[in-house]
């Protein structure tokens, strides 16, 4: 009888606890953010995110050369759901799972980085293009994750 009671209690706990055992952001609409890479600049130069919300960061290289987004503080403080690589028509050609440290894009290409930031306190970091010479020409910016 005691086993039956414990089983029923556990079943009720799991069934009424929101998000228990599932991706709590699976049905949530993402907050869309566009980051454009161009010759020696990021547009916007500052990205701001709030902890616990789902984001779809679209990174688009509108420049004439390859550019990179290297944002280790951002990567360290997010749960990455997926990265979707898009073709020229915006259709998915690849989906990457796991935590990226840097992303490099050819001219005219884009991708979507789906993630949920998590921080205990506000975190501030840098985003740069580490392709030789690009940072020196000013291709850098700031990332802020608020609690």
C-alpha positions in Angstrom: 0.0 0.0 0.0 2.9 2.4 0.9 4.5 1.7 -2.6 1.2 2.5 -4.4 0.8 5.8 -2.4 4.4 6.9 -3.2 3.9 6.0 -6.9 0.7 8.0 -7.1 2.4 10.9 -5.3 5.4 10.9 -7.7 3.0 10.7 -10.7 1.1 13.7 -9.5 4.2 15.7 -8.7 5.6 15.1 -12.2 2.3 15.8 -14.0 1.5 19.1 -12.3 5.0 20.6 -12.2 5.4 22.9 -15.2 8.5 22.1 -17.3 9.4 19.1 -15.3 11.2 16.6 -17.5 10.7 18.6 -20.7 12.2 21.6 -22.4 10.4 24.5 -20.7 11.0 26.7 -23.8 9.7 24.3 -26.4 6.5 26.2 -27.0 7.8 29.7 -26.3 8.1 32.2 -29.2 11.7 33.4 -29.3 12.8 37.0 -29.1 14.4 37.8 -32.5 17.7 39.7 -32.6 19.6 40.5 -35.8 23.4 40.9 -35.7 24.9 42.1 -39.0 28.5 41.6 -39.8 30.0 44.1 -42.3 33.5 45.3 -43.1 35.1 45.9 -39.7 31.9 46.4 -37.7 29.0 44.7 -35.9 25.6 46.2 -36.2 24.4 46.8 -33.6 27.7 47.3 -31.7 26.0 46.1 -28.4 23.8 43.1 -27.8 21.7 42.9 -24.7 19.9 39.8 -23.4 17.8 38.9 -20.4 18.5 35.7 -18.4 15.9 33.0 -18.8 14.3 34.1 -22.1 14.5 32.3 -25.4 16.4 34.1 -28.2 16.9 33.6 -31.9 20.0 35.5 -32.8 20.2 35.8 -36.6 23.8 36.5 -37.7 24.1 37.8 -41.2 27.3 38.6 -43.1 26.5 41.4 -45.5 30.1 42.2 -46.1 32.3 41.3 -49.0 34.7 39.1 -47.0 34.4 36.4 -44.4 33.8 37.6 -40.9 33.6 35.9 -37.5 31.7 36.3 -34.3 33.8 35.4 -31.3 31.9 36.0 -28.0 33.3 33.6 -25.3 31.4 35.3 -22.5 28.1 34.9 -24.3 28.8 31.3 -25.2 29.7 30.5 -21.6 26.4 31.9 -20.2 23.8 30.4 -22.6 22.1 27.1 -23.1 22.3 26.6 -26.8 19.2 24.8 -28.2 20.5 24.7 -31.8 22.3 26.6 -34.5 20.6 26.6 -37.9 22.7 27.1 -41.0 20.6 28.7 -43.8 21.0 28.7 -47.5 20.5 31.9 -49.7 16.7 31.5 -49.6 16.6 31.2 -45.8 16.0 27.4 -45.8 17.8 25.2 -43.3 20.7 23.2 -44.7 22.2 22.1 -41.4 21.4 22.1 -37.7 24.2 22.1 -35.2 23.8 21.1 -31.5 26.2 22.0 -28.7 27.9 25.1 -27.5 29.8 27.3 -30.0 32.7 29.5 -29.1 33.0 31.3 -32.4 31.1 31.4 -35.7 32.6 32.2 -39.1 30.4 33.3 -42.0 31.1 33.6 -45.7 29.9 36.8 -47.4 26.1 36.9 -47.9 25.5 33.9 -45.6 23.5 33.7 -42.3 22.7 31.4 -39.5 20.3 31.4 -36.5 21.6 30.7 -33.0 18.7 29.7 -30.6 19.7 30.0 -27.0 18.6 30.8 -23.4 21.0 33.0 -21.4 21.5 32.2 -17.7 23.4 34.3 -15.2 23.4 34.8 -11.4 24.5 38.4 -11.8 24.7 40.6 -14.8 27.5 39.6 -17.1 29.3 41.8 -19.6 31.6 40.6 -22.3 33.2 41.4 -25.6 32.3 40.3 -29.1 35.1 40.5 -31.8 36.1 39.3 -35.2 39.4 37.5 -34.7 40.2 37.2 -38.4 43.6 38.8 -38.7 43.4 42.6 -38.8 39.6 42.9 -38.3 39.7 43.6 -34.6 42.4 46.2 -35.1 40.2 47.9 -37.7 37.5 48.2 -35.0 35.4 45.1 -35.5 34.4 44.6 -31.9 31.4 45.2 -29.7 29.8 44.5 -26.3 27.5 41.7 -25.0 25.4 42.3 -21.9 23.3 39.6 -20.1 21.0 40.9 -17.5 19.7 38.9 -14.6 
